[in-house]
Amino acid sequence: MHHVRRARTADYPTLVECVQQWWGDSRTPEQARELSLLLPRLFLQHFAATSLVLEDATGIRAFLVGFHSADDEQQAYIHFVGVDPQLRQQGIARRLYTRFFERAAAAGRTEVRAITSPQNTGSIAFHKAMGFELDPGDLESAGLPVHSDYDGPGQHRVVFRRKLGSSSADTLQSFTTRPAGPEDFDTIVGVVDDWWGRPASRDLTRVFVDHFFATSLVAERDGELAGFVIGFLSPSKPKEAYIHFTGVAPAWRRSGLGRYLYERFFDMARADGRTLVKAITSPQNARSIAFHNAMGFTNSAPITDYDGPSLHRVAFTRPL
């Protein structure tokens, strides 16, 4: 079974090997090695969150390396794509492109761009089939618009662009949301530090998933964890519910998934007669404060030593 996941920096050596092996049927070993130079390590160091890998029990079988433009907030770009020759013509590349489109649209991007060489007729046909248009160029080759010297002297390219529609509602429908289970702890704690970009897993211990999983939620996409909310209905305060820990994968932020999970938790709390939801964050977490305010929470001023010496917190309250 093939599984699509976000790429990791540690995938880089494998991807280079894949390029040199998979293109070996159409290039000499030296040409395949030169092709792999178009994928330097920096793309996996800095754009792993927007790149994708498809794997099975034998390892990586396909990949897509892309990013969201830093200079144009409307654009995303697909830089390098590879599929194991044994899996070609099975819709694998389409699956990766479609997932990239969905994530780019969820992040507010409205256009995807890509390039190829004028000689790569297979790539040109594929991109056309995927809804890409060809940008007008200053040359024409075999009826195709070509941009001369695009990547340097003699490095002509065909340039693609594809418009993206707003897909927030469709994106949310494509998630599977379910109650968490004790077995989800290892998966959740395994991604938290990566998602936060700092040591955050220490704030989530197994006890919360072992004893409050029925009131916690997990969102998945094709079996991959996309987001979660760990919360409980207070046994000591029968009118209150509490959200302890929540996270959304970087690729799905700004897609509405966090809001959706919170609303599901609110519905669960209301059904149990709860009238108030509480949560906390650190005073430095401006993103969390802004999100909770947008969800209808009011927040306190920073509370000194809330969770111990120097562990100051902002407290949130939301009526249901």
C-alpha positions as protocol buffer text, in pm:
chain_id: "A"
residue {
  index: 1
  type: MET
  ca { x: 0 y: 0 z: 0 }
}
residue {
  index: 2
  type: HIS
  ca { x: 134 y: 343 z: -96 }
}
residue {
  index: 3
  type: HIS
  ca { x: 135 y: 617 z: 165 }
}
residue {
  index: 4
  type: VAL
  ca { x: 188 y: 988 z: 98 }
}
residue {
  index: 5
  type: ARG
  ca { x: 358 y: 1194 z: 365 }
}
residue {
  index: 6
  type: ARG
  ca { x: 539 y: 1521 z: 406 }
}
residue {
  index: 7
  type: ALA
  ca { x: 905 y: 1506 z: 304 }
}
residue {
  index: 8
  type: ARG
  ca { x: 1187 y: 1523 z: 558 }
}
residue {
  index: 9
  type: THR
  ca { x: 1540 y: 1656 z: 538 }
}
residue {
  index: 10
  type: ALA
  ca { x: 1662 y: 1302 z: 613 }
}
residue {
  index: 11
  type: ASP
  ca { x: 1506 y: 1186 z: 282 }
}
residue {
  index: 12
  type: TYR
  ca { x: 1762 y: 1380 z: 80 }
}
residue {
  index: 13
  type: PRO
  ca { x: 2025 y: 1106 z: 20 }
}
residue {
  index: 14
  type: THR
  ca { x: 1753 y: 862 z: -85 }
}
residue {
  index: 15
  type: LEU
  ca { x: 1598 y: 1109 z: -328 }
}
residue {
  index: 16
  type: VAL
  ca { x: 1935 y: 1170 z: -494 }
}
residue {
  index: 17
  type: GLU
  ca { x: 1980 y: 795 z: -533 }
}
residue {
  index: 18
  type: CYS
  ca { x: 1629 y: 768 z: -676 }
}
residue {
  index: 19
  type: VAL
  ca { x: 1699 y: 1036 z: -937 }
}
residue {
  index: 20
  type: GLN
  ca { x: 2019 y: 864 z: -1051 }
}
residue {
  index: 21
  type: GLN
  ca { x: 1849 y: 522 z: -1067 }
}
residue {
  index: 22
  type: TRP
  ca { x: 1506 y: 614 z: -1206 }
}
residue {
  index: 23
  type: TRP
  ca { x: 1643 y: 825 z: -1491 }
}
residue {
  index: 24
  type: GLY
  ca { x: 1904 y: 561 z: -1575 }
}
residue {
  index: 25
  type: ASP
  ca { x: 1678 y: 412 z: -1841 }
}
residue {
  index: 26
  type: SER
  ca { x: 1690 y: 731 z: -2050 }
}
residue {
  index: 27
  type: ARG
  ca { x: 2029 y: 880 z: -1960 }
}
residue {
  index: 28
  type: THR
  ca { x: 2387 y: 774 z: -1917 }
}
residue {
  index: 29
  type: PRO
  ca { x: 2509 y: 743 z: -1556 }
}
residue {
  index: 30
  type: GLU
  ca { x: 2689 y: 1076 z: -1593 }
}
residue {
  index: 31
  type: GLN
  ca { x: 2376 y: 1247 z: -1729 }
}
residue {
  index: 32
  type: ALA
  ca { x: 2166 y: 1104 z: -1446 }
}
residue {
  index: 33
  type: ARG
  ca { x: 2420 y: 1230 z: -1194 }
}
residue {
  index: 34
  type: GLU
  ca { x: 2409 y: 1577 z: -1351 }
}
residue {
  index: 35
  type: LEU
  ca { x: 2030 y: 1571 z: -1332 }
}
residue {
  index: 36
  type: SER
  ca { x: 2046 y: 1498 z: -959 }
}
residue {
  index: 37
  type: LEU
  ca { x: 2250 y: 1818 z: -915 }
}
residue {
  index: 38
  type: LEU
  ca { x: 1927 y: 2008 z: -987 }
}
residue {
  index: 39
  type: LEU
  ca { x: 1810 y: 1886 z: -647 }
}
residue {
  index: 40
  type: PRO
  ca { x: 2059 y: 2024 z: -392 }
}
residue {
  index: 41
  type: ARG
  ca { x: 2012 y: 1951 z: -23 }
}
residue {
  index: 42
  type: LEU
  ca { x: 1879 y: 2300 z: 48 }
}
residue {
  index: 43
  type: PHE
  ca { x: 1542 y: 2207 z: -105 }
}
residue {
  index: 44
  type: LEU
  ca { x: 1491 y: 1937 z: 160 }
}
residue {
  index: 45
  type: GLN
  ca { x: 1636 y: 2153 z: 435 }
}
residue {
  index: 46
  type: HIS
  ca { x: 1406 y: 2450 z: 372 }
}
residue {
  index: 47
  type: PHE
  ca { x: 1103 y: 2324 z: 177 }
}
residue {
  index: 48
  type: ALA
  ca { x: 1033 y: 1984 z: 334 }
}
residue {
  index: 49
  type: ALA
  ca { x: 700 y: 2109 z: 476 }
}
residue {
  index: 50
  type: THR
  ca { x: 564 y: 2173 z: 126 }
}
residue {
  index: 51
  type: SER
  ca { x: 723 y: 1869 z: -41 }
}
residue {
  index: 52
  type: LEU
  ca { x: 579 y: 1518 z: -58 }
}
residue {
  index: 53
  type: VAL
  ca { x: 703 y: 1159 z: -57 }
}
residue {
  index: 54
  type: LEU
  ca { x: 512 y: 846 z: -156 }
}
residue {
  index: 55
  type: GLU
  ca { x: 640 y: 526 z: -1 }
}
residue {
  index: 56
  type: ASP
  ca { x: 551 y: 166 z: 67 }
}
residue {
  index: 57
  type: ALA
  ca { x: 709 y: -118 z: 261 }
}
residue {
  index: 58
  type: THR
  ca { x: 1008 y: -117 z: 25 }
}
residue {
  index: 59
  type: GLY
  ca { x: 1084 y: 253 z: 67 }
}
residue {
  index: 60
  type: ILE
  ca { x: 1036 y: 576 z: -131 }
}
residue {
  index: 61
  type: ARG
  ca { x: 864 y: 520 z: -466 }
}
residue {
  index: 62
  type: ALA
  ca { x: 786 y: 878 z: -574 }
}
residue {
  index: 63
  type: PHE
  ca { x: 837 y: 1235 z: -460 }
}
residue {
  index: 64
  type: LEU
  ca { x: 747 y: 1596 z: -533 }
}
residue {
  index: 65
  type: VAL
  ca { x: 968 y: 1884 z: -420 }
}
residue {
  index: 66
  type: GLY
  ca { x: 791 y: 2219 z: -420 }
}
residue {
  index: 67
  type: PHE
  ca { x: 753 y: 2538 z: -220 }
}
residue {
  index: 68
  type: HIS
  ca { x: 533 y: 2840 z: -160 }
}
residue {
  index: 69
  type: SER
  ca { x: 695 y: 3152 z: -303 }
}
residue {
  index: 70
  type: ALA
  ca { x: 851 y: 3386 z: -48 }
}
residue {
  index: 71
  type: ASP
  ca { x: 826 y: 3688 z: -280 }
}
residue {
  index: 72
  type: ASP
  ca { x: 483 y: 3631 z: -434 }
}
residue {
  index: 73
  type: GLU
  ca { x: 219 y: 3531 z: -180 }
}
residue {
  index: 74
  type: GLN
  ca { x: -12 y: 3407 z: -455 }
}
residue {
  index: 75
  type: GLN
  ca { x: 225 y: 3154 z: -608 }
}
residue {
  index: 76
  type: ALA
  ca { x: 350 y: 2803 z: -538 }
}
residue {
  index: 77
  type: TYR
  ca { x: 618 y: 2628 z: -740 }
}
residue {
  index: 78
  type: ILE
  ca { x: 688 y: 2264 z: -826 }
}
residue {
  index: 79
  type: HIS
  ca { x: 1063 y: 2218 z: -867 }
}
residue {
  index: 80
  type: PHE
  ca { x: 1134 y: 1845 z: -907 }
}
residue {
  index: 81
  type: VAL
  ca { x: 916 y: 1534 z: -935 }
}
residue {
  index: 82
  type: GLY
  ca { x: 1013 y: 1171 z: -968 }
}
residue {
  index: 83
  type: VAL
  ca { x: 825 y: 840 z: -992 }
}
residue {
  index: 84
  type: ASP
  ca { x: 977 y: 492 z: -982 }
}
residue {
  index: 85
  type: PRO
  ca { x: 958 y: 357 z: -1343 }
}
residue {
  index: 86
  type: GLN
  ca { x: 772 y: 51 z: -1212 }
}
residue {
  index: 87
  type: LEU
  ca { x: 488 y: 277 z: -1095 }
}
residue {
  index: 88
  type: ARG
  ca { x: 457 y: 506 z: -1395 }
}
residue {
  index: 89
  type: GLN
  ca { x: 125 y: 527 z: -1577 }
}
residue {
  index: 90
  type: GLN
  ca { x: -58 y: 445 z: -1252 }
}
residue {
  index: 91
  type: GLY
  ca { x: -166 y: 796 z: -1155 }
}
residue {
  index: 92
  type: ILE
  ca { x: 108 y: 842 z: -893 }
}
residue {
  index: 93
  type: ALA
  ca { x: 231 y: 1177 z: -1025 }
}
residue {
  index: 94
  type: ARG
  ca { x: -127 y: 1302 z: -1053 }
}
residue {
  index: 95
  type: ARG
  ca { x: -186 y: 1203 z: -691 }
}
residue {
  index: 96
  type: LEU
  ca { x: 119 y: 1400 z: -575 }
}
residue {
  index: 97
  type: TYR
  ca { x: 31 y: 1704 z: -785 }
}
residue {
  index: 98
  type: THR
  ca { x: -328 y: 1700 z: -661 }
}
residue {
  index: 99
  type: ARG
  ca { x: -212 y: 1685 z: -299 }
}
residue {
  index: 100
  type: PHE
  ca { x: 31 y: 1973 z: -362 }
}
residue {
  index: 101
  type: PHE
  ca { x: -251 y: 2178 z: -522 }
}
residue {
  index: 102
  type: GLU
  ca { x: -477 y: 2116 z: -223 }
}
residue {
  index: 103
  type: ARG
  ca { x: -213 y: 2221 z: 28 }
}
residue {
  index: 104
  type: ALA
  ca { x: -118 y: 2528 z: -174 }
}
residue {
  index: 105
  type: ALA
  ca { x: -482 y: 2636 z: -203 }
}
residue {
  index: 106
  type: ALA
  ca { x: -535 y: 2575 z: 168 }
}
residue {
  index: 107
  type: ALA
  ca { x: -240 y: 2808 z: 236 }
}
residue {
  index: 108
  type: GLY
  ca { x: -401 y: 3083 z: 27 }
}
residue {
  index: 109
  type: ARG
  ca { x: -201 y: 3032 z: -293 }
}
residue {
  index: 110
  type: THR
  ca { x: -392 y: 3091 z: -617 }
}
residue {
  index: 111
  type: GLU
  ca { x: -141 y: 2979 z: -880 }
}
residue {
  index: 112
  type: VAL
  ca { x: 112 y: 2698 z: -928 }
}
residue {
  index: 113
  type: ARG
  ca { x: 409 y: 2728 z: -1163 }
}
residue {
  index: 114
  type: ALA
  ca { x: 658 y: 2478 z: -1307 }
}
residue {
  index: 115
  type: ILE
  ca { x: 904 y: 2447 z: -1596 }
}
residue {
  index: 116
  type: THR
  ca { x: 1054 y: 2179 z: -1818 }
}
residue {
  index: 117
  type: SER
  ca { x: 1282 y: 2156 z: -2121 }
}
residue {
  index: 118
  type: PRO
  ca { x: 1125 y: 2186 z: -2470 }
}
residue {
  index: 119
  type: GLN
  ca { x: 1248 y: 1833 z: -2546 }
}
residue {
  index: 120
  type: ASN
  ca { x: 1056 y: 1679 z: -2254 }
}
residue {
  index: 121
  type: THR
  ca { x: 739 y: 1602 z: -2445 }
}
residue {
  index: 122
  type: GLY
  ca { x: 615 y: 1362 z: -2176 }
}
residue {
  index: 123
  type: SER
  ca { x: 633 y: 1630 z: -1908 }
}
residue {
  index: 124
  type: ILE
  ca { x: 464 y: 1884 z: -2136 }
}
residue {
  index: 125
  type: ALA
  ca { x: 176 y: 1645 z: -2209 }
}
residue {
  index: 126
  type: PHE
  ca { x: 138 y: 1560 z: -1841 }
}
residue {
  index: 127
  type: HIS
  ca { x: 125 y: 1923 z: -1730 }
}
residue {
  index: 128
  type: LYS
  ca { x: -133 y: 2006 z: -1996 }
}
residue {
  index: 129
  type: ALA
  ca { x: -343 y: 1713 z: -1877 }
}
residue {
  index: 130
  type: MET
  ca { x: -315 y: 1848 z: -1521 }
}
residue {
  index: 131
  type: GLY
  ca { x: -467 y: 2178 z: -1628 }
}
residue {
  index: 132
  type: PHE
  ca { x: -150 y: 2383 z: -1674 }
}
residue {
  index: 133
  type: GLU
  ca { x: -127 y: 2652 z: -1940 }
}
residue {
  index: 134
  type: LEU
  ca { x: 191 y: 2739 z: -2129 }
}
residue {
  index: 135
  type: ASP
  ca { x: 327 y: 3090 z: -2085 }
}
residue {
  index: 136
  type: PRO
  ca { x: 400 y: 3275 z: -2411 }
}
residue {
  index: 137
  type: GLY
  ca { x: 773 y: 3274 z: -2487 }
}
residue {
  index: 138
  type: ASP
  ca { x: 1011 y: 3456 z: -2719 }
}
residue {
  index: 139
  type: LEU
  ca { x: 1078 y: 3144 z: -2931 }
}
residue {
  index: 140
  type: GLU
  ca { x: 871 y: 2863 z: -3077 }
}
residue {
  index: 141
  type: SER
  ca { x: 975 y: 2500 z: -3101 }
}
residue {
  index: 142
  type: ALA
  ca { x: 753 y: 2230 z: -3250 }
}
residue {
  index: 143
  type: GLY
  ca { x: 459 y: 2464 z: -3203 }
}
residue {
  index: 144
  type: LEU
  ca { x: 542 y: 2525 z: -2835 }
}
residue {
  index: 145
  type: PRO
  ca { x: 617 y: 2864 z: -2676 }
}
residue {
  index: 146
  type: VAL
  ca { x: 974 y: 2858 z: -2542 }
}
residue {
  index: 147
  type: HIS
  ca { x: 1163 y: 3097 z: -2313 }
}
residue {
  index: 148
  type: SER
  ca { x: 1515 y: 3122 z: -2450 }
}
residue {
  index: 149
  type: ASP
  ca { x: 1811 y: 3115 z: -2209 }
}
residue {
  index: 150
  type: TYR
  ca { x: 1563 y: 3084 z: -1921 }
}
residue {
  index: 151
  type: ASP
  ca { x: 1812 y: 2907 z: -1692 }
}
residue {
  index: 152
  type: GLY
  ca { x: 2127 y: 3042 z: -1857 }
}
residue {
  index: 153
  type: PRO
  ca { x: 2280 y: 3047 z: -2207 }
}
residue {
  index: 154
  type: GLY
  ca { x: 2124 y: 2771 z: -2416 }
}
residue {
  index: 155
  type: GLN
  ca { x: 1905 y: 2654 z: -2126 }
}
residue {
  index: 156
  type: HIS
  ca { x: 1565 y: 2708 z: -2288 }
}
residue {
  index: 157
  type: ARG
  ca { x: 1250 y: 2620 z: -2095 }
}
residue {
  index: 158
  type: VAL
  ca { x: 876 y: 2576 z: -2134 }
}
residue {
  index: 159
  type: VAL
  ca { x: 697 y: 2760 z: -1852 }
}
residue {
  index: 160
  type: PHE
  ca { x: 370 y: 2633 z: -1702 }
}
residue {
  index: 161
  type: ARG
  ca { x: 111 y: 2801 z: -1484 }
}
residue {
  index: 162
  type: ARG
  ca { x: -211 y: 2666 z: -1331 }
}
residue {
  index: 163
  type: LYS
  ca { x: -478 y: 2859 z: -1146 }
}
residue {
  index: 164
  type: LEU
  ca { x: -607 y: 2724 z: -815 }
}
residue {
  index: 165
  type: GLY
  ca { x: -955 y: 2774 z: -684 }
}
residue {
  index: 166
  type: SER
  ca { x: -1053 y: 2827 z: -323 }
}
residue {
  index: 167
  type: SER
  ca { x: -1081 y: 2476 z: -180 }
}
residue {
  index: 168
  type: SER
  ca { x: -1116 y: 2527 z: 193 }
}
residue {
  index: 169
  type: ALA
  ca { x: -1451 y: 2347 z: 224 }
}
residue {
  index: 170
  type: ASP
  ca { x: -1345 y: 2062 z: -6 }
}
residue {
  index: 171
  type: THR
  ca { x: -1018 y: 2030 z: 183 }
}
residue {
  index: 172
  type: LEU
  ca { x: -1195 y: 1993 z: 519 }
}
residue {
  index: 173
  type: GLN
  ca { x: -1429 y: 1729 z: 379 }
}
residue {
  index: 174
  type: SER
  ca { x: -1129 y: 1525 z: 271 }
}
residue {
  index: 175
  type: PHE
  ca { x: -1008 y: 1479 z: 630 }
}
residue {
  index: 176
  type: THR
  ca { x: -1112 y: 1188 z: 848 }
}
residue {
  index: 177
  type: THR
  ca { x: -1186 y: 1308 z: 1200 }
}
residue {
  index: 178
  type: ARG
  ca { x: -1227 y: 1061 z: 1485 }
}
residue {
  index: 179
  type: PRO
  ca { x: -1189 y: 1033 z: 1863 }
}
residue {
  index: 180
  type: ALA
  ca { x: -829 y: 983 z: 1969 }
}
residue {
  index: 181
  type: GLY
  ca { x: -711 y: 659 z: 2122 }
}
residue {
  index: 182
  type: PRO
  ca { x: -425 y: 567 z: 2359 }
}
residue {
  index: 183
  type: GLU
  ca { x: -238 y: 426 z: 2059 }
}
residue {
  index: 184
  type: ASP
  ca { x: -227 y: 775 z: 1902 }
}
residue {
  index: 185
  type: PHE
  ca { x: 13 y: 910 z: 2165 }
}
residue {
  index: 186
  type: ASP
  ca { x: 332 y: 790 z: 1995 }
}
residue {
  index: 187
  type: THR
  ca { x: 225 y: 936 z: 1659 }
}
residue {
  index: 188
  type: ILE
  ca { x: 130 y: 1271 z: 1810 }
}
residue {
  index: 189
  type: VAL
  ca { x: 434 y: 1312 z: 2032 }
}
residue {
  index: 190
  type: GLY
  ca { x: 652 y: 1207 z: 1740 }
}
residue {
  index: 191
  type: VAL
  ca { x: 555 y: 1510 z: 1529 }
}
residue {
  index: 192
  type: VAL
  ca { x: 500 y: 1782 z: 1787 }
}
residue {
  index: 193
  type: ASP
  ca { x: 859 y: 1910 z: 1801 }
}
residue {
  index: 194
  type: ASP
  ca { x: 875 y: 1913 z: 1423 }
}
residue {
  index: 195
  type: TRP
  ca { x: 546 y: 2099 z: 1387 }
}
residue {
  index: 196
  type: TRP
  ca { x: 639 y: 2359 z: 1648 }
}
residue {
  index: 197
  type: GLY
  ca { x: 1000 y: 2394 z: 1544 }
}
residue {
  index: 198
  type: ARG
  ca { x: 1106 y: 2370 z: 1909 }
}
residue {
  index: 199
  type: PRO
  ca { x: 1090 y: 2120 z: 2200 }
}
residue {
  index: 200
  type: ALA
  ca { x: 716 y: 2112 z: 2273 }
}
residue {
  index: 201
  type: SER
  ca { x: 649 y: 1741 z: 2323 }
}
residue {
  index: 202
  type: ARG
  ca { x: 759 y: 1767 z: 2687 }
}
residue {
  index: 203
  type: ASP
  ca { x: 429 y: 1948 z: 2754 }
}
residue {
  index: 204
  type: LEU
  ca { x: 225 y: 1647 z: 2641 }
}
residue {
  index: 205
  type: THR
  ca { x: 254 y: 1334 z: 2854 }
}
residue {
  index: 206
  type: ARG
  ca { x: 93 y: 997 z: 2784 }
}
residue {
  index: 207
  type: VAL
  ca { x: -152 y: 1033 z: 3072 }
}
residue {
  index: 208
  type: PHE
  ca { x: -366 y: 1280 z: 2874 }
}
residue {
  index: 209
  type: VAL
  ca { x: -414 y: 1040 z: 2583 }
}
residue {
  index: 210
  type: ASP
  ca { x: -455 y: 737 z: 2808 }
}
residue {
  index: 211
  type: HIS
  ca { x: -732 y: 891 z: 3019 }
}
residue {
  index: 212
  type: PHE
  ca { x: -898 y: 1161 z: 2806 }
}
residue {
  index: 213
  type: PHE
  ca { x: -895 y: 1010 z: 2458 }
}
residue {
  index: 214
  type: ALA
  ca { x: -1276 y: 994 z: 2435 }
}
residue {
  index: 215
  type: THR
  ca { x: -1292 y: 1374 z: 2446 }
}
residue {
  index: 216
  type: SER
  ca { x: -989 y: 1428 z: 2223 }
}
residue {
  index: 217
  type: LEU
  ca { x: -987 y: 1439 z: 1843 }
}
residue {
  index: 218
  type: VAL
  ca { x: -754 y: 1335 z: 1563 }
}
residue {
  index: 219
  type: ALA
  ca { x: -776 y: 1450 z: 1200 }
}
residue {
  index: 220
  type: GLU
  ca { x: -608 y: 1238 z: 932 }
}
residue {
  index: 221
  type: ARG
  ca { x: -553 y: 1255 z: 560 }
}
residue {
  index: 222
  type: ASP
  ca { x: -479 y: 927 z: 379 }
}
residue {
  index: 223
  type: GLY
  ca { x: -371 y: 780 z: 710 }
}
residue {
  index: 224
  type: GLU
  ca { x: -133 y: 1068 z: 786 }
}
residue {
  index: 225
  type: LEU
  ca { x: -183 y: 1278 z: 1101 }
}
residue {
  index: 226
  type: ALA
  ca { x: -296 y: 1630 z: 1002 }
}
residue {
  index: 227
  type: GLY
  ca { x: -413 y: 1774 z: 1333 }
}
residue {
  index: 228
  type: PHE
  ca { x: -537 y: 1696 z: 1683 }
}
residue {
  index: 229
  type: VAL
  ca { x: -703 y: 1840 z: 1992 }
}
residue {
  index: 230
  type: ILE
  ca { x: -640 y: 1693 z: 2337 }
}
residue {
  index: 231
  type: GLY
  ca { x: -912 y: 1805 z: 2578 }
}
residue {
  index: 232
  type: PHE
  ca { x: -1137 y: 1689 z: 2857 }
}
residue {
  index: 233
  type: LEU
  ca { x: -1459 y: 1760 z: 3042 }
}
residue {
  index: 234
  type: SER
  ca { x: -1367 y: 1870 z: 3393 }
}
residue {
  index: 235
  type: PRO
  ca { x: -1471 y: 1616 z: 3660 }
}
residue {
  index: 236
  type: SER
  ca { x: -1440 y: 1880 z: 3936 }
}
residue {
  index: 237
  type: LYS
  ca { x: -1616 y: 2165 z: 3754 }
}
residue {
  index: 238
  type: PRO
  ca { x: -1925 y: 2021 z: 3586 }
}
residue {
  index: 239
  type: LYS
  ca { x: -1985 y: 2328 z: 3370 }
}
residue {
  index: 240
  type: GLU
  ca { x: -1634 y: 2350 z: 3228 }
}
residue {
  index: 241
  type: ALA
  ca { x: -1435 y: 2184 z: 2951 }
}
residue {
  index: 242
  type: TYR
  ca { x: -1063 y: 2230 z: 2894 }
}
residue {
  index: 243
  type: ILE
  ca { x: -842 y: 2217 z: 2585 }
}
residue {
  index: 244
  type: HIS
  ca { x: -495 y: 2108 z: 2693 }
}
residue {
  index: 245
  type: PHE
  ca { x: -294 y: 2064 z: 2372 }
}
residue {
  index: 246
  type: THR
  ca { x: -369 y: 2118 z: 2005 }
}
residue {
  index: 247
  type: GLY
  ca { x: -172 y: 2105 z: 1682 }
}
residue {
  index: 248
  type: VAL
  ca { x: -210 y: 2132 z: 1305 }
}
residue {
  index: 249
  type: ALA
  ca { x: 54 y: 2014 z: 1059 }
}
residue {
  index: 250
  type: PRO
  ca { x: 233 y: 2313 z: 901 }
}
residue {
  index: 251
  type: ALA
  ca { x: 107 y: 2221 z: 555 }
}
residue {
  index: 252
  type: TRP
  ca { x: -257 y: 2244 z: 672 }
}
residue {
  index: 253
  type: ARG
  ca { x: -238 y: 2568 z: 866 }
}
residue {
  index: 254
  type: ARG
  ca { x: -475 y: 2839 z: 743 }
}
residue {
  index: 255
  type: SER
  ca { x: -696 y: 2567 z: 595 }
}
residue {
  index: 256
  type: GLY
  ca { x: -961 y: 2596 z: 868 }
}
residue {
  index: 257
  type: LEU
  ca { x: -868 y: 2260 z: 1018 }
}
residue {
  index: 258
  type: GLY
  ca { x: -782 y: 2405 z: 1361 }
}
residue {
  index: 259
  type: ARG
  ca { x: -1114 y: 2591 z: 1374 }
}
residue {
  index: 260
  type: TYR
  ca { x: -1298 y: 2278 z: 1264 }
}
residue {
  index: 261
  type: LEU
  ca { x: -1142 y: 2065 z: 1540 }
}
residue {
  index: 262
  type: TYR
  ca { x: -1224 y: 2328 z: 1803 }
}
residue {
  index: 263
  type: GLU
  ca { x: -1586 y: 2346 z: 1684 }
}
residue {
  index: 264
  type: ARG
  ca { x: -1613 y: 1968 z: 1710 }
}
residue {
  index: 265
  type: PHE
  ca { x: -1482 y: 1986 z: 2066 }
}
residue {
  index: 266
  type: PHE
  ca { x: -1728 y: 2265 z: 2149 }
}
residue {
  index: 267
  type: ASP
  ca { x: -2016 y: 2049 z: 2018 }
}
residue {
  index: 268
  type: MET
  ca { x: -1902 y: 1760 z: 2236 }
}
residue {
  index: 269
  type: ALA
  ca { x: -1881 y: 1984 z: 2542 }
}
residue {
  index: 270
  type: ARG
  ca { x: -2227 y: 2136 z: 2481 }
}
residue {
  index: 271
  type: ALA
  ca { x: -2379 y: 1790 z: 2441 }
}
residue {
  index: 272
  type: ASP
  ca { x: -2253 y: 1712 z: 2792 }
}
residue {
  index: 273
  type: GLY
  ca { x: -2405 y: 2029 z: 2936 }
}
residue {
  index: 274
  type: ARG
  ca { x: -2080 y: 2227 z: 2956 }
}
residue {
  index: 275
  type: THR
  ca { x: -2114 y: 2604 z: 2927 }
}
residue {
  index: 276
  type: LEU
  ca { x: -1752 y: 2719 z: 2938 }
}
residue {
  index: 277
  type: VAL
  ca { x: -1427 y: 2616 z: 2765 }
}
residue {
  index: 278
  type: LYS
  ca { x: -1086 y: 2713 z: 2899 }
}
residue {
  index: 279
  type: ALA
  ca { x: -730 y: 2692 z: 2769 }
}
residue {
  index: 280
  type: ILE
  ca { x: -389 y: 2849 z: 2830 }
}
residue {
  index: 281
  type: THR
  ca { x: -77 y: 2946 z: 2635 }
}
residue {
  index: 282
  type: SER
  ca { x: 248 y: 3128 z: 2697 }
}
residue {
  index: 283
  type: PRO
  ca { x: 247 y: 3510 z: 2672 }
}
residue {
  index: 284
  type: GLN
  ca { x: 501 y: 3484 z: 2388 }
}
residue {
  index: 285
  type: ASN
  ca { x: 275 y: 3268 z: 2170 }
}
residue {
  index: 286
  type: ALA
  ca { x: 119 y: 3548 z: 1967 }
}
residue {
  index: 287
  type: ARG
  ca { x: -17 y: 3306 z: 1707 }
}
residue {
  index: 288
  type: SER
  ca { x: -206 y: 3104 z: 1967 }
}
residue {
  index: 289
  type: ILE
  ca { x: -346 y: 3418 z: 2129 }
}
residue {
  index: 290
  type: ALA
  ca { x: -468 y: 3549 z: 1793 }
}
residue {
  index: 291
  type: PHE
  ca { x: -625 y: 3213 z: 1705 }
}
residue {
  index: 292
  type: HIS
  ca { x: -811 y: 3182 z: 2036 }
}
residue {
  index: 293
  type: ASN
  ca { x: -936 y: 3538 z: 2013 }
}
residue {
  index: 294
  type: ALA
  ca { x: -1067 y: 3463 z: 1663 }
}
residue {
  index: 295
  type: MET
  ca { x: -1244 y: 3157 z: 1806 }
}
residue {
  index: 296
  type: GLY
  ca { x: -1432 y: 3374 z: 2057 }
}
residue {
  index: 297
  type: PHE
  ca { x: -1206 y: 3329 z: 2359 }
}
residue {
  index: 298
  type: THR
  ca { x: -1120 y: 3620 z: 2585 }
}
residue {
  index: 299
  type: ASN
  ca { x: -776 y: 3616 z: 2742 }
}
residue {
  index: 300
  type: SER
  ca { x: -631 y: 3731 z: 3068 }
}
residue {
  index: 301
  type: ALA
  ca { x: -320 y: 3937 z: 3120 }
}
residue {
  index: 302
  type: PRO
  ca { x: -10 y: 3720 z: 3170 }
}
residue {
  index: 303
  type: ILE
  ca { x: -37 y: 3528 z: 3497 }
}
residue {
  index: 304
  type: THR
  ca { x: 299 y: 3511 z: 3674 }
}
residue {
  index: 305
  type: ASP
  ca { x: 429 y: 3165 z: 3773 }
}
residue {
  index: 306
  type: TYR
  ca { x: 102 y: 3003 z: 3661 }
}
residue {
  index: 307
  type: ASP
  ca { x: 262 y: 2661 z: 3600 }
}
residue {
  index: 308
  type: GLY
  ca { x: 556 y: 2712 z: 3836 }
}
residue {
  index: 309
  type: PRO
  ca { x: 846 y: 2955 z: 3878 }
}
residue {
  index: 310
  type: SER
  ca { x: 888 y: 3166 z: 3562 }
}
residue {
  index: 311
  type: LEU
  ca { x: 624 y: 2961 z: 3377 }
}
residue {
  index: 312
  type: HIS
  ca { x: 389 y: 3249 z: 3305 }
}
residue {
  index: 313
  type: ARG
  ca { x: 65 y: 3187 z: 3114 }
}
residue {
  index: 314
  type: VAL
  ca { x: -222 y: 3362 z: 2941 }
}
residue {
  index: 315
  type: ALA
  ca { x: -561 y: 3208 z: 3030 }
}
residue {
  index: 316
  type: PHE
  ca { x: -847 y: 3183 z: 2779 }
}
residue {
  index: 317
  type: THR
  ca { x: -1220 y: 3156 z: 2848 }
}
residue {
  index: 318
  type: ARG
  ca { x: -1503 y: 3099 z: 2600 }
}
residue {
  index: 319
  type: PRO
  ca { x: -1873 y: 3060 z: 2680 }
}
residue {
  index: 320
  type: LEU
  ca { x: -2066 y: 2792 z: 2492 }
}
